[in-house]
Amino acid sequence: MLRLPSLLSLFLIIDCTTDVFIFWGYPTDGTDGCVNTTSSSFDACVTTCTNSTTCMLAYGNDNSCMLCDMFLVNTVAQSDKANGVKTAIKVDAPTDGCPSDMESEEYTRTETNDEYNVTYYNGVWTISYENKTCLDDTWTKFYRPLGQWCVKMFGESTTITRDSASTNCSGIGAAMSGIQTAEEAAFMIASSKSLSGTMTTYEYTGFWMDGVRLGTCNFSGAEDTTACAGLLAFAFTDTYLSSFSQYTFVSGQPDSVVDRGTRHNCLSLLVGQSETTTEGYTTNNV
C-alpha cells in the first residue's frame, strides 16, 4: 500500500475539518447528470452544494462550478494543485482533524437521504452508497423528495411513437419517466446524445417523457382556455414527480395542432443537434 507522508497528504487535502471534505481531484464517472452552475468562487460553489438537500459533491475552481446529486459519482481521481480542479464531498465532520495517512481513513455521511462511505486507494477516492439499488447497473439513481428514482435512456435506430416507447417500458417493468431536476435533465440529454450520436442534419432531436394530454383538453384551441393552459392539459403517471420546474415549453407550445390526423398529445424534450438555443425545452408532439 502506498504510504503518503503527512505533509503531502495535507497538501493534497485542502480542508477536512468541517462537514465538507475538499481536496484536489475530479470525478471520473457519473458527471453526465451534474449541473454547471454560475458561482463567484469555488467556496461559493461549495456553499450552494451544502445548502442543497440533494447535492452531495461539487467540483471545479473559482471559474467553474459543477454540482452533482446523490448516487451519480462513484470515483474521484486524486490530483494536485497543478491540475487546478477541486472536489468537495459532503461527509460527517471528523472529530480528530485531517488524517496523516489518506489510505487509512474512511469518511462517512450519515446525515443524508442515504448513507455512503468515501475511501482512498492508489490515487482514487471511491464513494460506496449504502442503498443504490436499481434494476441493474445500467440504470442511474436520482434522489427525489418523494423517494429514490432510477432512470435509463433507451435509443432506437429509427423514430418511435410515444405509445411504442411506453409499451417498451412496460415490457421490462418500468414506466415513462418525468423530469424532476436539472440534474435529471442534464443526464437524459447527455445519454440521448450518447445513444444517437450527433445528427447535424437536424436542428433538434428529442425523446419522449411523461405527460399525455387529458381527454378533456383534446380539442382545438384548448391551450387558450384556463382549464387546459400549459401543463394543466396533461396527465402524469410518474408517481415520484413532485416538481415541474424542468417542463419549460418552447414558445408557442403547448399547442393543439392536428398532425397526420392525430393531435399533438404527448410531451418530449428537445436535444440540440445543429442548434442548441432551446435544448432542454419541452414540446408536445404526435
N, C-alpha and C positions, 0 to 999 in steps of 0.2 A: 504494500500500500504506500502511496505517495504521502510523505510527511512534509507539510509546508511549515516553515518557520513562522513563529508568531508575528514577526514584523511583516512578512509577505502576506499573511492572512489578513492582517489589519489594512494593508494597502489595497487588497482586492475587495475587502468588505468595507463599504462606505459607512453604513450605520446598522447596528444590530441591537440597539439599546432600547428600542420602542416596539410597538406592535406592528411595525413595518420593517422588514429586512431588506436593506438596499445594498446592492453590490454591482460591480462592473460585469455585465453579461447581457445576453439577448436570447429570447425564445427561439428554439429550433423547430417547433411544430405548433400546430393549432392556431396560428395567427390569422387565418382567414376570417375568423369571427371577431377579431379585435378591431376596435374603432379608433380612427385617427381623430384626436380631439385638440382643439385650439387651447393652448396654455402658455402663460407668460414665462414659465420656467419649469424645470423638472420637479422642483419642490411643489409648485402649484399643481402639477400633473399628479403627483402622489397624493396630495390633499383631495383632489377630485375623486381619486380611486377610494381613499379611505372613507369618504363621505357617502359612497355608493354602497347599497346593500348587496349588490351582485358582483361588483368588480373585485377581483382577488389579486390582480397583477397589473402593474404598469411598467412600460419600458420606453426608453427614448433618451432625450437630453434636453438642454434648455431651449432647443429649437424644434423639438418634436415630442409628441405625447401620444402613445398608443395605450388604450385601456382594454383589458381582457377580463371577461367574466369567468366565473367558476366553471370548471370542467374542460376548458379549451386547451390550455397549455399543459404539457406533460414534462417537457425537458427544457432546460435553460443552460446554454453554454457559458461557462465562466470565461471572462476575458480580463482586460485591464484598461487603464485609462486611455491608452493609445487607441483602442477601438472606439471610444467615445460614446458607448451606449451603456446606460444604466438600467437595471431591473429592480423593481420594488415588489415584494411579495408580502401580503398580509400574514402575520404569524402572531402567536401568543408572545407577549413581551417576555424576554428571558429574565431570569432572576439573578443571574451571575455575570452579566456583561457579555462581551464578544468572546467567542471561543478562540483558544490559542491554536487549535488544530481543526480545520474545517471538516475533515473527514470523520472526526469523532462526534460531530454534533448533528442532532436531528431536531429540526424545527417543526412545531405543530401549530395547527389552527383549530381551535375548538369552539370559539365564539362565532359561529357561522352557520349557514344553512346546511353545510356538510363538512365534516372534518377531513383534514388532509395532513400529510406529513411531507416535509421537504428535507431531502438528504443529498449529500455531496459525495461524488466518487469520480476520480480520474478526469477532472475538468468539466463535469456535468452535474448540474443540480436536477434532481428528479422529484416531481410532485406526484405523490400517490394519494388518490382520493379514496375515502372510506366507502362511498356509496355511488359509484359511477357505473350503473347497470343499464344498458340498452339491449336491443335485440342481439346485437353483436358489435364488434369493434369498428365496423364501418359507419356506425351512427355517431352523431355528436350530441352531447347532452348540454342543455342550457337550463339555468335556474330561472323559474318564473315565480311570482308571488303566490300562485295557486298550486305550485308543485314543480317537479323536475320534468323536463320535456326533451325527448330525443328527436333529432331531425336527420334526415338523409335525403339528398337530391338524387333523382333518377333521370337519366338522359335517354333520348330516342334518336335514331338516325334520321327520322322524318318527323313532321309535325304530328301532334297528338291532340285529340279533343279533350276537353275537361272531363267529360264523362268517362272516357277511356282511362285517363290518368287516375281518376277516383277509383275506378274498378281495379286497376293495378295495385293501388294502395291497399284496398280492402282484401285483395288476394293474399297479401302477406301479413294480414292482421294489423295494418296501420291505417291511417286516415290522412286526409289532406290537411296540411299544417297552415295555420295563420302565421303572422309575424308579430312578435311581441316587442322586440327591442331592436335598436340599431345594430347590435352585435349579431343578432339572428339574420337581419337583412344583409349585413356585410358577408356573413358566412354563406348564405344562399346564393348571392350574386357571384362570389368567387368560385363556389362549387359549380355553378351553372356554366361559367366560362371555362372551367377546367374540363367539364364533361363535353361541351360542344365545340371548344376551340374558338378562335376568332373568325367571325363571318363579316368581313368588311363590305360585302355586297348588300348588307342590311344596315340600316341605321340602328335598329334595336332588335333584339330577340326578347324572349320572355319565358316565364314559367308560371304554371297555374298555382294558385294558393287558395286558402279557404275563403269562401264568400260567394254565395249564389243568390240571385235576385229572388225576392219574395213574390209569390203569386199575386199578391195584392198590389204589387208595383210593376206588373208586367203589362204595361200599356204605353203608348207613345206619349211623350211629354211628362212621364212620371217624375223625372228629375226636377221639374218645376213646381211640384206640389210639396207642401210641408211634410206630409207623412212619408214621402219617398225621396227626400233630399239627401244627397250624399250617401253615407253608409247606412242610413235608415232603410234604404231599399234592399238591403242584403241580409241574408240569414247566415249564421256561422255555426259550424259544428265542432270547432276546436274548443273543447271544454276547458282548457287551461289558458285560453286567451282572455286577458283582462284589460289590455290597453290597445288602442287602435292608432297610436301616435305614428306608426310606420305606414299607415294607409294614407298616403298623400296623393291625391289624384292629379293627373295631367290636366292642364287647362282644357275645359270643355267636357271633362268626364266627371262622374259617370253620365252616360247618355242612355237613350232608349232606342238606338238605331237598330233597324232590322237588316241583317246581312245574310244573303243567300237563304232567305226565308226564315231565319232564326234571329231573335233579338239578342243583343249583347248582354247576356245574363250572368257571366262569370268573371271573377276578378283574377288578374295576372299582374306580375311585377316585371317592369322593364329592365332589361340587361343591355348596357351600352355596347355597341359594336363600332360602327364608323362615327357615331355620335354618342355623347355621354351626358348632355345637358339635363335630361330627365331620367337618368339611370336611377333606379330605386323607387321611381314613382309608380303609382297604381293606375291601371286601365281596366275597362270592362270589355270583354270580347265574347265571341261566339263559343 
